């Protein structure tokens, strides 16, 4: 039984919808976080890729502080002097015409689903209420009723039905299964270029390019969920770029807020985005001035500090070191950029136990699906810091035979 008062209070008053590691974090700086006793840890989680810029980046805090002293929330009932600049930067960086700002990743996903369906009715000519969206087994797109309804994870769904219809599941990475699932009612194929919560699952090389060709052939939208993989995490601005694919639309979140505020967006060209008219969709906080100022700063830091390049170079280096170590308890090292998963052989060790041991030595990660240890540090990490992380990992994993 942990007698830390913060843990005790959280367990007493907070719903038990998470199973955190027994550490109480009080502050952070760069790639490091510190617990309430002052112990320092290397953060290899980055809040599920939300803290790509590192903790408390001074340029992001400056933007937050400056804007918070001017005006914070006005709703979209009025224009602001910040939202246009933020969305202009986002659209220009990604090469799309328009964006619809939201707050959380799940909200941006819901926006994408609504856009795909209305596009199917207005532009493709699908009969009313017949639009279908194809998703993949092992997907994770959020926690709303609609989203968990098309999850293949039993726990995400149990006890929360009934669910909305209109979704088909196909095997991830199976291009033949995708082709068989497409009908004249198919509005979109909604896919993660790399499945993050699924355990850093990589599709076969060229899968996304083949999917894009199929979608073009059948007049189906390819919508990529880049909430975890986007904005430099995998070594490119978007993970879709590894297959040289420009999706018809992209969903972003997490790192878009620089690890400071929840900021998300649905990004597409006018042909898709213009299905929305005033009153169709919205959010009181979506695109509020404080979030827009921080989001713009986050994009500028990402670009000026070349975080995608750093992720590509150090990710390749780190993955090679992990593979060369050939740990007996690791059955596979997979990922790209600083988005790496260690598949733990359950006959040798438990991922949760490994994460607990890493914690005691000053490195924080979290197990995924009980068998995967995720390694995704802030993209501001340097080679020396990454070597320190590797040394801790080596110390722990080498104890398993």
N, C-alpha and C positions, 0 to 999 in steps of 0.2 A: 504494500500500500504506500503510495507516494504522499508524503505529508506536506508538500509545497502548498502554501495557502492559495496561490494563484490557480494551481491545478485543481485543488479542492473546490474553490469557488466556481470555476468554469464547469466542472463536472456537476455541481449542484444546480446551477442556473441555466446552463446551455443544453439544448437538445443534443442527444448523443448520436449525431449524424456523422461524426468523424472519429477516428481512432489515432490521435496524434502521438508522436513520440514524446516521452516524458521529459521535455525540456521547455523552459519558459524563456522566451526571447524578449529582450527589452529594448535593444537598439541595433542598428546596423550601419555599416560604412563600406562602400565598394562591394567586394566579394564576401565580406565577413559579416556575421551576426554575433551578438553577444547575449549571453543569458543573464538572468537576474542576480547571478553571483559573480558576474564579470568575466566568465570564461568565453574565449573566442572560438568560433567555428567557421570553417570554410563552407559557404552555402553552395551545395551542389544540386539544389532544387530550383532556385530562382522563382519560387512561388508559382510553380508549373509554367515557367517561361515568362511570367509577368515582370520579373525584375531583371530583364536583359541588360539594362543600363547600369546595374549595380544599385545597392541601397543608398538612398539619400544623395543622388547625384547633384552636385551643387548647382548646375545649370537648370535642372528641373525644379529644385527647391526655390531658386531665384524666380523662375517663371510663376510658380505657385504662389509665392509670397507677394510678388508684385501685383498679380491679378486679384488675389484675395483681398487686397486693400482698395480695389477699385469697384468691382461688381462681380458677383459669383453666379447667381442663378436668376434667370429672367423668364424661363420657358421659351418655347419657339413661337409664342404669341407675338414676339417682337424680334427684330433683327439685332444682332450684336456686332461689335467691331472686331471680334475674334474668330468667329466660326468660319467666315469666308476664307481667311488666311490659312487656317488649319486644313480645311478641305481642299483648297487649291494645292497646297503642298502635298497632301496625301495622293490626290488624283494625278498630279504631275510625276511623282515618284513612281507610281505603279502603272501609269499610262492608261488611265481610264477617264471617262468624262464626268462622272458624278459619284457622290457618296452620300449615304444616309447615316448620320451619326446616331449611335445608341450608347448604352453604358456597359452592360455585361456581354460576354460572348454569347450566352444563350439568347439574349435579346436580338443580337445581330443575326443569329441563326434563324430565329423566328421571322425576322425581316426577310431573309433570303427565301424562306419557304413561301411566304406570302407573295413575294415578287415573282417567284417561279410559277406559282399557280395563276396569278392574274395575267402574267405574260402568256401563258398557255391558252387562256381563254380569249384574250384580246388579240394576240399576234399570231398564234399557231392555229386557232380555230377549234380547240378542244371543246367538246360539249360541256355545258355547265355541270360543275361538281364531279367531273370524271377525270380530272388531272391526276397523274401519278408521278411520284418522285421516287427515284431509285437510290437506295443507300446500301452500305456495305455491312456485312457481318463484322462484329468487333468494333463498330464505330463508337465514338463518343463525341457528341455535339452539345451536351448540356443536360440540364435536369428538369426542364419543364415537362408538363404532361405530354405534349405533342412529341417532344424529342425523346423522352424515355420510351414512348410508345413504339418507336421504330428502332430501339436498341435491341441487341441480341443478348444482353447481359440480364439474366433472370432477376437478380437482386434489384436492379434499377427499376424493374417493372412491377415486382410483386406487391400487391396491395394498393396499387394506384390507378387501376383501370376503372371504367372503360377508356379506350384510347381512340383518337381520331384515325380514320382510315385514309387511304390514298398513298401508302408507302409500300415499296417492294424491297426486299433484302436480297443481295447477291453476295457471293464469296468475294472477299477483298483480294485484288490482284488477278482475278480470273476474267479475262477479257471476253471469253466465249460466253460466260454466264451473264455478263452485262449485255451482250448483243441479243441473247435469247430473251432477256427481260424487257427490252425496249418494244413498245407498241406505239400506235398512233396517238395514244393518250399520254405518253410520257412527256412530262414538262422538263424535268431536269435529272441529271445524275449529280448527287451531292456527296462529295468524297473528301477525305483527308489525304493529302499527298503522302504523308507518313502518319500512321496511327499512333498518337502519343499515349493516351490513356490505355490503349490496347496493349501497350508494352513496347513502344518504339518499334512497331512492325513496319518493315520496308516492303513495298510491292516490288514485283519484278521490274528490272530496268526496261523503260519504254512503255510501261503500263499506262501512265497518264497520257502519253502521246497517242497511244492507240485509242484510249477512251475519248480523247478530244476528236479524233477522226471519226469515230462512231457517232458521236454527238452531232457533229457537223452533217454527216450523211443523213441522219434522221431528224434534223431540226430540233435537237434537244439541247438544253443549256448545260454546260459543264460548270458547276459551282464548286469551288474549292474552299474548304474550311481550313484557313491558315491561322487560326487563333493561337495555337501553340507553335506552329512551324514557321509562321511568317515573321517578317521584319528582322531577318538576319540569323535567326536561330540555327538554321541548317547550313549556313555558309553562303547563302544567296538571299536576296531581298525577300523572295518567296520560294518555298520549297518546290513549287510547280516549275520553276525555272530549271531545275535539274533535268527535267525532261523536255526543256525548250518549249514549254506550253504556256500560252496565255489563256487562262480560263475566261469564260464569258462573264463570270462574276467571282468576287472573292469576299470572304468573311474574315474580319480581323478583330482582335481584342488584345487582352493581356498586355504585351509589351507596348501597345499603342498608347497606353497611359503612363509609360515610363516607370511602372512600379509605384506610382504615387497616387493615381486615381483610377477608378474603373472607366475605361474609354473603349468603345468598340465602334465598328462601322461595317456597313455593307457597301461594296464598291462595284460599280458596273458602268457600262456605257448607257447613253440616253435611251436607246432602243428598249432596254430593260427597265431602267429607273423611271422612265416617264409613265409607266403604268400607275404610279402613285399620284394621286391628286389630293388637295387639302382635305383632311378629315379621314383619309384612308388608313393612316398609320401615324404613330407618334410616341413621344415620351416626354414627360415633364423635364427630365434632366438630360435627355439626349442632345448633345451638342451645346451644353450650357457653357458660358464664357470661361469659367475656371478650367473645365475639362479641355476646351479648345486651346487655351493658352498652354496647358501642360502637354497636350498631344502634339502641338506644333513644336514645342521645345524637344520633345522626345524624338520626333522625326529628324530634327536638325542635328541632335547629338548622334543619332544612329548614322547619319550621313557623314558628318564632319569627323567623327572619331573612327570611322570605317569599321564598325562593329561586325558587319557581315564578313568582311575580309579576315578579321581576327578570328572569327568563328571557324571559317574555312581552314585557315592555316593551323590553328591550335587544335581544332577538332581532328584533323587528319593525324597530327602528331600524337595526340592523346589516345586515339583509337588504336593506333599502331602499337603503342606501349602496352595497352591493355591486352591486345592480341598476343604480343610477343611473350607476355608474362605467363600465358597458358595456365591460368589458375584451375586447379582440379575441380572446384565447385562450380565453375562457369562453363556452361555448355555452348554459349554463343555470345559474341560481342557484336552488336548491330547499331546502326545509326549513321548519321552524317552531320558534319559540323559539330557543334557542342550540344548535340542531342543524341545521347548514347544510352543504350540499355544493356545491362548485363543479365542474361538469362541464367538463373541459378538452377542447378540440378537439384531437384527436391530430395533426391537420395543422399545428397552430400550436405545440404544446408537449407535453411529457411531465409528468405529474403528479409523478413522482418527482423530476425535475429542479427543478420549482417548489418542492417541499418542501425540497430541499437548499439552494436559494437563500434561501428564507425562514429556514432555520436559520442561515445565515451572518449574517443581519440581525437575529437575536434573536427569532425566532418559531418554535415547533415545531408541526408538524402531520405527517400521514402520508397517503400516497396510499392510495386504496381502489380495487381492481380496475383499477389502472393509469391510470385516466382521471378520478378524482375526488379533489379535495383537501377533506378534512374540516375543518370549523371548529366546534369544540364546546368552548369554554373552561369553566373552573369557573364555576358559577352565582353565585359571590360577586363576579364581575367588576363594575366600575363603568363608567360612560359614558366617562370620561377614559381608562381603560385600554383600553377597546374601540376608542376612536379611535386610540390608539397602535398597536394591532394592525392596524387598517385602513390606517394610513399605511405600515406595512411591506408589507402585501399589495399596496397600490397601487404602491409602489416596484418591487416584483418583477414584477407582472403587466403593468404599463405598458411593460415592455421588450419585450413580445411584440406583433408587429403581424400 
